[in-house]
């Protein structure tokens, strides 16, 4: 804990404003944390950690400690100012009681407590309390140590009381998720670790630690040049054309910080954050940055007579671009599009990012002539390839038009239903399983596309070569929404795209190859949660007469069954989809009433990038090790992996 040596910026009892009560959270938790599965569970951690990061953004915290306790609870400590401990105005309740048990109560609603903040607009801590069976807060402030506790969804157990004296400041929150509210209450060390690493990279100088008391695992993150190191993390082993460039400035009350580099790769990776919240769908800050980047390169190219009569377009300059764009926006200006905060809508952010990027990057180009020319020459090559790719895509569209009303290219067996949102496309490993799937499917809404061998690696293949690959073009045709910059989520032919592979290492590799293609060229499919992984059973258990059998999906299910079995049983371990006939495949893996599907989503931007680069990169041994360590081919483990 660090002593409170800075002015409180009027962060006191008067900063707290109450907007509404807490009643609805337990009835509709999904409205507040997205879901009650493993993702929603970890969202509780993000909300409490984000409160501590808000203290860091305000300049009052330089260390955050997160602990996964042995009892399954989470402890988050910070050395910020400490929550105000006086009585809340006009009530007989303490301010901490209001903050942690009343929805929309906090220092983020027009008061002077925070200039910028992330989280659920201040509802986070009370939502976590509402969804916890135990919730305790220890506050170090005003020379005192104070404590308050709640249980069973936010009910006050111990009112705020002083338990000692303190020379330091900060807040410690401990909470135990209510197991009746979640499908699982088991926290993942790796999931929390990746998110904390991202937060540390975004906040230079902030030390964040994670300790797992269940296993003695420990990690510590602190970066003196956060965004520069963030870009280097994203770059991985790709060869860079230049060292990361740092762009910083302020305009229209908005602080802008951007780090970027160019590699000799052809894929683009630009991440955006607003007040430390990841904007996975982009927004005004990203568009402003890209506009400024394009203007700078065009102006320099004209001045140096490199472009001559040509003009670069946005898609030309993004090849090989890696960038992290962060903005800090005052609460009175920040706007998001939609409830998930996935896209920034603040118009001032566009102008600020464009102006600052154009000015500073333009100056950098003037000072680094050789590298600047390399970047522009790379863009010109991309422009030529893009023109060729456009012709190839047009050829695909023309071919699709010619085959409309008939079976499309490849071996696709289409669905007969006209409601695209209800239709499902199964991408099936192998012709044998594909044949069974075709026979067993419900042809009204299920389409089958068998895949021959390994899919091409989209991470290491230029777009023009991808478009020459029959498997890829058939997938593009089947989905019907284009690819890359032409992709339009509104044109997809299927509400669900389901990857169905064997439960082995080869099957996992095919999954990641397909997910890499979707991630790079149809990312909106994943963002929109249209992509699924089918989970075929691992075992068929037969006892007594051959008619008495059941399917089991995991080793744990089999072990539990064998403990209860009263007679000799026959166990069949499925090695592949091809071992199941059409009826078995329908019953276990395709029937919506019986099957188990995993919905693919992007939980963490940095983790996703690192995963795809590991799996799809040049290091085959590293890829094999990752798959063997992380993919256990059970429903629970795969759910966490995805």
C-alpha positions in Angstrom: 0.0 0.0 0.0 1.3 3.5 -0.9 0.6 6.6 1.1 -2.0 9.0 -0.3 0.3 11.9 -1.2 -1.8 13.5 -4.0 -4.8 15.7 -3.9 -8.1 13.8 -3.9 -9.5 15.8 -6.8 -12.7 16.2 -4.8 -13.1 12.4 -4.6 -15.2 12.2 -1.4 -18.8 11.5 -0.2 -20.1 14.3 -2.4 -18.7 12.6 -5.6 -21.1 9.7 -5.2 -24.4 9.9 -7.0 -27.2 7.2 -6.7 -29.2 6.5 -9.9 -31.2 3.3 -9.2 -31.5 0.1 -7.1 -30.0 -3.4 -7.4 -33.1 -5.5 -7.7 -32.9 -6.7 -11.3 -29.3 -8.1 -11.4 -30.0 -11.6 -10.0 -33.1 -11.9 -12.2 -31.4 -11.0 -15.4 -27.6 -11.3 -14.9 -26.9 -11.6 -18.6 -28.0 -8.0 -19.1 -25.1 -6.9 -16.9 -22.3 -9.4 -17.4 -23.2 -10.9 -20.8 -23.8 -14.5 -19.6 -23.6 -16.9 -16.6 -21.1 -19.3 -18.1 -17.3 -19.2 -17.8 -17.1 -15.9 -19.6 -19.6 -14.2 -17.3 -17.8 -15.6 -14.3 -14.5 -14.0 -15.4 -16.4 -10.7 -16.2 -16.8 -10.3 -12.4 -13.0 -10.2 -12.1 -12.7 -7.6 -14.8 -15.2 -5.3 -13.2 -13.4 -5.2 -9.9 -10.0 -4.9 -11.5 -11.2 -2.2 -13.8 -12.2 -0.1 -10.7 -8.6 -0.4 -9.5 -7.3 0.5 -13.0 -9.5 3.6 -12.9 -7.6 4.7 -9.9 -4.4 4.2 -11.9 -5.8 6.2 -14.8 -6.5 9.0 -12.3 -2.9 8.9 -11.1 -3.4 7.5 -7.6 -2.5 3.8 -8.0 0.6 2.0 -9.2 0.1 -1.5 -8.1 -2.8 -4.0 -8.3 -2.6 -7.5 -6.8 -5.1 -10.3 -7.8 -5.3 -13.5 -5.9 -7.3 -16.7 -6.7 -7.9 -18.0 -3.1 -8.1 -21.6 -2.1 -11.8 -21.4 -1.5 -12.4 -20.3 -5.1 -12.9 -16.6 -4.2 -11.1 -13.7 -5.8 -9.2 -10.9 -4.0 -8.3 -7.7 -5.7 -6.0 -5.2 -3.9 -4.9 -1.8 -5.0 -2.9 1.1 -3.5 -5.3 3.8 -4.7 -7.0 6.4 -2.6 -9.4 4.0 -0.9 -13.2 4.2 -1.2 -14.7 7.2 0.7 -15.8 6.1 4.1 -18.1 8.9 5.4 -21.9 8.7 5.6 -23.7 9.2 2.3 -25.5 12.5 2.0 -29.1 12.5 3.2 -29.0 8.9 4.4 -28.0 6.9 7.5 -25.9 4.6 5.3 -22.2 4.7 4.8 -20.8 5.6 1.4 -19.2 2.1 0.9 -22.6 0.5 1.6 -24.1 2.7 -1.1 -21.3 2.0 -3.6 -21.3 -1.7 -3.3 -25.0 -2.4 -2.9 -26.8 0.1 -5.0 -26.8 -0.1 -8.8 -25.4 3.0 -10.6 -23.8 4.4 -7.4 -20.2 5.5 -7.8 -17.8 8.3 -8.5 -18.3 8.2 -12.3 -21.6 10.0 -12.8 -20.8 13.7 -13.2 -18.8 14.1 -10.0 -15.1 15.0 -9.9 -13.9 11.6 -8.6 -12.8 10.4 -12.0 -11.9 12.2 -15.3 -12.0 9.0 -17.2 -13.1 5.5 -16.4 -13.9 2.0 -17.8 -16.0 -0.7 -16.4 -19.8 -0.9 -16.4 -20.2 2.8 -16.0 -19.9 2.4 -12.2 -22.4 -0.5 -11.8 -19.6 -3.1 -11.8 -18.9 -3.5 -8.1 -22.5 -3.7 -7.1 -23.3 -6.2 -9.8 -20.4 -8.4 -8.6 -21.9 -8.1 -5.1 -25.3 -9.1 -6.3 -23.9 -12.2 -8.0 -21.7 -13.3 -5.1 -22.5 -15.4 -2.0 -19.8 -13.5 0.0 -18.5 -10.0 -0.7 -16.1 -8.2 1.6 -14.3 -4.9 1.3 -11.4 -3.6 3.4 -10.6 0.1 3.0 -7.4 2.0 3.9 -8.2 5.7 4.0 -8.1 8.7 6.2 -5.6 7.0 8.5 -8.0 4.2 9.3 -8.7 0.6 8.3 -12.5 0.1 7.7 -14.4 -3.1 6.8 -17.8 -3.9 5.4 -19.3 -7.3 4.3 -22.3 -8.6 2.4 -23.6 -12.1 1.6 -26.2 -13.9 -0.5 -26.5 -11.4 -3.3 -25.7 -8.0 -1.7 -27.4 -8.3 1.7 -25.5 -6.3 4.3 -24.0 -8.6 7.0 -21.5 -6.3 8.8 -22.0 -2.5 8.4 -18.9 -0.4 7.9 -16.7 -0.3 11.0 -13.2 0.8 11.9 -10.9 -2.1 12.7 -7.5 -0.3 13.0 -5.2 2.5 12.0 -3.3 2.8 8.7 -0.5 4.9 7.2 -1.3 3.7 3.7 -4.3 3.9 1.3 -6.1 1.5 -0.9 -9.0 -0.9 -1.4 -9.2 -4.7 -1.0 -12.2 -6.5 -2.4 -12.8 -10.2 -1.9 -15.8 -12.0 -3.5 -17.0 -15.6 -3.8 -19.3 -16.1 -6.9 -22.7 -17.5 -6.1 -22.7 -21.1 -7.5 -26.5 -20.9 -8.0 -26.0 -18.1 -10.5 -23.3 -19.6 -12.7 -22.8 -22.8 -14.7 -19.2 -23.0 -13.3 -17.4 -21.1 -10.5 -13.9 -22.3 -11.4 -11.6 -19.5 -12.3 -9.0 -20.0 -15.0 -5.4 -18.8 -14.1 -4.5 -18.4 -17.8 -7.6 -16.4 -18.7 -7.1 -13.9 -15.9 -3.4 -13.8 -16.5 -3.8 -12.8 -20.2 -6.3 -10.1 -19.4 -4.0 -8.6 -16.6 -1.1 -8.7 -19.0 -3.1 -6.7 -21.5 -4.0 -4.2 -18.8 -0.4 -3.8 -17.8 0.7 -3.2 -21.4 -1.9 -0.5 -21.7 -0.8 1.3 -18.6 3.0 1.9 -18.5 4.5 1.7 -15.1 1.5 -0.1 -13.5 2.5 -3.3 -11.7 -0.1 -6.0 -11.7 0.4 -9.4 -10.1 -1.6 -12.6 -10.1 -1.2 -15.4 -7.5 -3.1 -18.7 -7.5 -3.3 -20.1 -4.0 -4.7 -23.4 -5.4 -1.4 -24.2 -7.3 1.2 -21.6 -6.2 1.3 -20.2 -9.7 2.4 -16.5 -9.8 2.9 -13.9 -12.6 4.0 -10.3 -12.4 3.5 -7.7 -15.1 5.0 -4.2 -15.4 6.0 -2.4 -18.6 7.9 0.9 -18.7 7.1 1.3 -22.4 3.7 -0.3 -22.4 2.3 0.3 -25.9 5.7 -0.3 -27.6 5.9 -3.6 -25.8 2.3 -4.3 -26.7 3.1 -3.9 -30.4 6.1 -6.1 -30.0 4.0 -8.8 -28.4 1.5 -8.7 -31.3 4.4 -8.7 -33.8 5.7 -12.0 -32.4 8.3 -13.5 -34.7 7.3 -11.5 -37.8 10.1 -9.5 -39.3 9.5 -5.7 -38.7 10.2 -3.1 -41.3 10.8 -0.6 -38.6 11.0 -0.3 -34.8 7.6 0.6 -33.1 6.7 4.2 -33.5 5.0 6.0 -30.6 2.4 8.7 -31.3 1.2 10.8 -28.4 -0.8 14.0 -28.1 -4.0 15.7 -26.8 -6.8 17.3 -28.7 -10.4 18.2 -27.8 -9.8 17.1 -24.2 -8.9 13.6 -25.5 -5.5 12.0 -24.7 -4.3 9.9 -27.7 -1.5 7.3 -27.5 -0.7 5.0 -30.4 2.1 2.6 -31.1 2.5 1.1 -34.6 4.9 -0.8 -36.8 5.0 -2.5 -40.2 6.1 -6.1 -40.8 6.8 -8.0 -44.0 3.7 -10.0 -43.3 0.4 -9.3 -45.2 -2.2 -9.4 -42.5 -3.4 -6.3 -40.5 -3.8 -6.2 -36.7 -5.1 -3.0 -35.2 -6.5 -3.0 -31.7 -8.4 -0.1 -30.1 -9.1 0.8 -26.5 -11.1 3.6 -25.0 -10.5 4.4 -21.3 -8.8 0.9 -21.1 -11.9 -0.8 -22.5 -11.2 -2.9 -25.6 -13.3 -1.8 -28.5 -13.3 -5.0 -30.6 -15.6 -3.5 -33.2 -13.4 -0.4 -33.7 -15.0 3.0 -33.8 -14.1 6.7 -34.3 -10.6 6.5 -32.8 -9.6 3.7 -35.2 -11.1 5.4 -38.3 -9.4 8.6 -37.3 -6.0 6.9 -36.9 -6.3 5.1 -40.3 -7.3 8.3 -42.0 -4.3 10.2 -40.5 -2.0 7.3 -41.5 -3.3 7.2 -45.1 -3.0 11.0 -45.5 0.6 11.0 -44.2 1.7 8.3 -46.5 0.0 9.8 -49.6 1.4 13.2 -48.8 4.9 11.9 -48.3 4.7 9.7 -51.4 3.7 12.6 -53.6 6.4 14.9 -52.1 9.0 12.2 -52.8 7.6 11.4 -56.3 7.2 7.8 -55.3 3.5 7.6 -56.1 3.6 9.7 -59.2 0.0 9.7 -60.6 -1.1 6.9 -58.2 -3.0 7.4 -54.9 -3.0 4.9 -52.1 -6.3 3.7 -50.6 -7.1 2.6 -47.1 -6.8 -1.1 -47.9 -3.3 -0.6 -49.5 -1.6 0.7 -46.4 -3.0 -1.8 -43.9 -1.0 -4.8 -45.1 1.5 -5.7 -42.4 0.3 -2.9 -40.1 0.3 -3.7 -36.4 -1.0 -1.0 -34.1 -2.5 -0.3 -30.7 -4.7 2.8 -30.5 -5.7 4.0 -27.1 -7.7 7.1 -26.1 -8.6 8.5 -22.7 -11.9 10.4 -23.0 -13.7 12.5 -20.3 -16.9 10.9 -19.0 -19.0 13.7 -20.4 -17.7 13.0 -24.0 -17.5 9.2 -24.2 -20.1 7.4 -26.2 -20.4 3.8 -27.3 -22.5 2.2 -30.1 -24.5 -0.6 -28.6 -24.6 -1.9 -25.0 -21.5 -4.1 -25.2 -19.1 -1.1 -25.6 -17.6 -2.9 -28.6 -17.5 0.3 -30.8 -16.5 3.8 -29.8 -18.9 6.5 -31.1 -17.3 9.7 -29.7 -17.0 12.0 -32.8 -14.2 14.1 -31.2 -12.0 11.0 -31.0 -12.0 10.7 -34.8 -10.7 14.2 -35.3 -8.2 14.0 -32.4 -6.7 10.7 -33.6 -6.5 11.8 -37.3 -4.9 15.1 -36.5 -2.3 13.8 -34.1 -1.5 10.8 -36.3 -1.1 12.9 -39.4 1.1 15.4 -37.7 3.5 13.1 -35.7 3.6 10.2 -38.2 4.1 12.6 -41.1 7.1 14.1 -39.2 8.5 10.6 -38.6 8.3 9.8 -42.3 10.3 12.9 -43.1 13.0 11.9 -40.6 13.2 8.2 -41.7 13.3 8.4 -45.5 14.6 4.8 -46.3 12.0 3.1 -44.1 9.2 5.5 -45.3 10.0 4.5 -48.9 9.9 0.8 -47.9 6.4 1.2 -46.4 5.1 3.0 -49.5 6.6 0.4 -51.8 5.0 -2.3 -49.8 1.7 -0.5 -50.1 2.1 -0.3 -53.9 2.7 -4.0 -54.0 -0.4 -4.5 -51.9 -2.4 -2.3 -54.2 -1.4 -4.3 -57.2 -2.2 -7.6 -55.4 -5.6 -6.2 -54.2 -6.5 -5.3 -57.8 -5.7 -8.9 -58.9 -7.6 -10.2 -55.9 -10.6 -8.1 -56.8 -10.7 -9.7 -60.2 -10.5 -13.1 -58.6 -13.3 -12.3 -56.2 -15.4 -11.0 -59.1 -14.8 -14.3 -60.9 -16.1 -16.2 -57.8 -19.2 -14.0 -57.7 -19.7 -14.6 -61.4 -19.4 -18.3 -61.0 -21.8 -18.2 -58.1 -24.3 -16.4 -60.2 -24.0 -19.0 -62.9 -24.6 -21.8 -60.5 -27.5 -20.2 -58.6 -30.4 -22.6 -58.3 -28.0 -25.6 -58.8 -25.6 -27.3 -56.4 -22.8 -24.8 -55.7 -19.1 -25.4 -56.3 -17.4 -28.3 -54.5 -19.3 -31.0 -52.5 -21.7 -28.8 -50.7 -25.1 -30.4 -50.0 -27.3 -27.3 -49.4 -30.2 -26.9 -46.9 -33.7 -26.7 -48.3 -35.0 -24.1 -45.9 -35.5 -20.5 -46.9 -35.0 -19.0 -43.5 -31.2 -18.3 -43.5 -31.1 -17.5 -39.8 -32.3 -21.0 -39.0 -30.1 -22.8 -41.5 -26.8 -24.5 -40.4 -23.7 -25.2 -42.3 -21.6 -28.2 -41.1 -17.9 -28.1 -42.2 -17.1 -31.8 -41.8 -13.7 -33.5 -41.6 -13.4 -36.1 -44.3 -15.6 -37.6 -47.0 -16.6 -40.6 -44.9 -18.0 -38.5 -42.0 -19.4 -36.1 -44.6 -21.4 -39.0 -46.2 -22.8 -40.0 -42.8 -23.7 -36.4 -42.0 -25.5 -36.0 -45.4 -27.6 -39.1 -44.7 -28.3 -38.3 -41.1 -29.0 -34.6 -41.3 -32.3 -32.8 -41.3 -32.2 -31.5 -44.9 -34.7 -28.8 -44.1 -32.1 -26.6 -42.4 -28.8 -28.4 -42.3 -26.2 -28.1 -45.1 -23.1 -30.3 -45.3 -19.7 -29.5 -46.7 -17.0 -32.3 -46.4 -13.4 -31.0 -46.2 -10.6 -33.0 -47.9 -7.5 -33.1 -45.7 -6.0 -30.0 -44.0 -7.4 -26.6 -44.9 -4.9 -24.0 -46.2 -3.2 -21.9 -43.5 -4.7 -18.4 -43.9 -2.1 -16.9 -41.6 0.7 -17.7 -44.0 -1.1 -17.4 -47.4 -1.6 -14.3 -49.5 -5.2 -13.4 -50.3 -4.7 -14.1 -54.0 -3.5 -17.6 -53.3 -6.4 -18.2 -50.9 -8.8 -17.4 -53.6 -7.2 -20.0 -55.8 -7.8 -22.7 -53.2 -10.9 -24.8 -54.0 -11.8 -25.5 -50.3 -11.6 -21.8 -49.4 -13.6 -20.6 -52.4 -16.3 -23.2 -51.7 -16.5 -22.1 -48.0 -16.8 -18.5 -49.2 -19.4 -19.4 -51.7 -21.4 -21.4 -49.2 -21.4 -18.7 -46.5 -22.3 -16.1 -49.2 -21.1 -12.9 -47.6 -17.8 -12.3 -49.3 -14.4 -12.1 -47.5 -12.0 -9.5 -46.2 -12.9 -5.9 -46.9 -15.9 -7.2 -48.9 -17.4 -9.2 -46.1 -20.9 -8.3 -45.1 -22.4 -10.1 -42.1 -25.9 -9.3 -43.3 -25.5 -11.6 -46.4 -24.6 -14.8 -44.6 -26.6 -17.8 -45.6 -26.5 -19.6 -42.2 -27.2 -18.6 -38.7 -24.8 -21.3 -37.5 -21.5 -22.4 -39.1 -20.5 -25.6 -37.2 -17.0 -27.1 -37.5 -17.3 -30.9 -37.0 -13.9 -32.7 -36.7 -12.5 -35.8 -35.0 -11.6 -35.5 -31.3 -7.9 -35.8 -31.9 -4.8 -33.6 -32.6 -5.5 -33.6 -36.4 -9.1 -32.6 -35.7 -7.9 -29.7 -33.4 -5.5 -28.6 -36.1 -8.3 -28.4 -38.7 -10.4 -26.5 -36.2 -7.7 -23.9 -35.7 -7.0 -23.6 -39.5 -10.7 -22.9 -40.1 -10.9 -20.5 -37.2 -7.8 -18.7 -38.4 -9.4 -18.2 -41.8 -12.6 -16.8 -40.2 -10.6 -14.7 -37.7 -8.5 -13.1 -40.5 -11.1 -12.7 -43.3 -14.6 -13.1 -41.7 -14.0 -11.8 -38.2 -17.5 -10.5 -37.8 -18.7 -14.1 -37.9 -16.9 -14.7 -34.6 -17.8 -11.3 -33.2 -21.4 -12.0 -34.1 -21.1 -15.5 -32.5 -22.2 -17.4 -35.6 -19.3 -20.0 -35.4 -19.6 -23.2 -33.4 -17.5 -26.3 -32.6 -19.4 -29.6 -32.6 -18.6 -32.0 -29.8 -19.0 -35.6 -30.8 -19.1 -38.1 -27.9 -15.9 -39.9 -26.9 -17.5 -43.2 -25.8 -20.4 -45.5 -26.5 -21.1 -47.7 -23.4 -23.2 -50.9 -23.8 -24.4 -53.1 -21.0 -26.6 -56.2 -20.8 -28.3 -56.8 -24.2 -26.9 -54.8 -27.1 -29.9 -52.5 -27.1 -29.1 -50.9 -23.8 -26.4 -48.2 -24.4 -25.6 -44.6 -23.9 -23.1 -42.0 -25.1 -20.6 -40.2 -22.9 -18.7 -37.1 -23.8 -15.8 -36.9 -21.3 -13.4 -39.1 -19.3 -15.1 -37.8 -16.1 -18.5 -38.9 -17.3 -17.1 -42.3 -18.1 -15.5 -42.6 -14.6 -18.7 -41.5 -12.9 -20.7 -44.0 -14.9 -18.3 -46.9 -14.2 -18.5 -46.3 -10.4 -22.3 -46.8 -10.6 -22.3 -49.7 -13.1 -23.7 -52.9 -11.6 -22.8 -55.3 -14.5 -20.2 -55.8 -17.1 -20.1 -53.1 -19.7 -18.6 -52.8 -23.2 -16.9 -49.5 -23.9 -16.3 -48.2 -27.4 -13.9 -45.3 -27.7 -14.7 -43.3 -30.9 -11.4 -42.5 -32.7 -13.2 -40.5 -35.4 -16.5 -39.3 -36.8 -16.2 -41.9 -39.5 -16.8 -44.7 -36.9 -20.4 -43.5 -36.4 -23.2 -44.2 -38.8 -25.7 -41.7 -40.0 -28.2 -42.4 -37.1 -25.5 -42.2 -34.5 -24.0 -39.0 -35.9 -27.5 -37.4 -35.9 -28.3 -38.5 -32.4 -25.1 -37.4 -30.8 -23.7 -34.5 -32.8 -26.3 -33.0 -35.1 -29.7 -33.2 -33.4 -30.4 -29.7 -31.9 -32.2 -31.5 -29.0 -29.3 -33.7 -28.0 -26.0 -32.3 -29.3 -23.4 -30.3 -27.5 -22.0 -27.2 -29.3 -19.4 -24.7 -28.2 -19.9 -21.1 -29.4 -16.7 -19.5 -30.5 -16.0 -16.0 -29.3 -13.0 -13.7 -28.9 -12.5 -13.2 -25.2 -9.1 -11.5 -25.2 -7.5 -9.7 -28.1 -3.9 -10.3 -27.1 -4.5 -13.9 -26.2 -6.3 -14.5 -29.5 -3.5 -13.0 -31.5 -0.8 -15.0 -29.6 -2.8 -18.2 -30.0 -3.3 -17.9 -33.7 0.3 -16.9 -34.3 1.4 -19.9 -32.3 -0.9 -22.4 -34.0 -0.5 -21.1 -37.5 3.1 -19.9 -37.4 6.3 -21.6 -38.7 7.2 -23.4 -35.5 5.6 -26.8 -35.8 7.0 -28.1 -32.5 5.6 -25.1 -30.6 2.3 -25.6 -32.2 2.2 -29.3 -31.3 3.2 -28.5 -27.7 0.4 -25.9 -27.5 -2.3 -28.3 -28.8 -1.2 -31.1 -26.5 -1.1 -28.8 -23.4 -4.4 -26.9 -24.1 -6.8 -29.1 -26.0 -8.1 -32.0 -23.9 -11.0 -32.9 -26.3 -13.7 -32.7 -23.6 -16.6 -30.3 -23.5 -15.4 -28.4 -20.4 -11.8 -27.9 -21.5 -12.7 -27.0 -25.1 -15.2 -24.5 -23.8 -12.5 -22.7 -21.9 -10.0 -23.0 -24.8 -12.4 -21.4 -27.2 
